[in-house]
Amino acid sequence: QVQLVESGGGLVQPGGSLRLSCAASTRNFDTYAVAWFRQTQGKEREFVAGISWNGHSRKYADSVEGRFTISRDNDKSTASLELNDLKPEDTAVYFCAAEPAGWSTLNLATTKFSSWGQGTQVTVSP
């Protein structure tokens, strides 16, 4: 497993923006597929966005398509999620996750990720 640490969460008004970062401890970060999930109380953790090991493939949940952007910088072993035009329903704890790339990570939305960060809180409220 790889150690992951999220940062960048906070309190924003509807329509605002945030940029979340995920720092990985591994030197071979470019061998991992990465995804962002979010979770609210009483709800199962849901897929938000995913990115392939080289950034060539990206996948977004319908609810964030066109508003969020996932990216990565393998030289810095980091992944980011830009959250734009935020809505109250985006309020959640956001987690980054990683899984060694391979046949099992071709579908980013259904990949079983084995490494998880601690999460960062995003609150969207007037």
Secondary structure as GFF3:
##gff-version 3
##sequence-region A 1 126
A	DSSP	beta_strand	4	7	.	.	.	ID=ss1
A	DSSP	beta_strand	10	12	.	.	.	ID=ss2
A	DSSP	beta_strand	18	24	.	.	.	ID=ss3
A	DSSP	three_ten_helix	29	31	.	.	.	ID=ss4
A	DSSP	beta_strand	32	39	.	.	.	ID=ss5
A	DSSP	beta_strand	46	51	.	.	.	ID=ss6
A	DSSP	beta_strand	58	60	.	.	.	ID=ss7
A	DSSP	beta_strand	68	73	.	.	.	ID=ss8
A	DSSP	beta_strand	78	83	.	.	.	ID=ss9
A	DSSP	three_ten_helix	88	90	.	.	.	ID=ss10
A	DSSP	beta_strand	92	100	.	.	.	ID=ss11
A	DSSP	three_ten_helix	103	105	.	.	.	ID=ss12
A	DSSP	beta_strand	115	116	.	.	.	ID=ss13
A	DSSP	beta_strand	120	124	.	.	.	ID=ss14
###
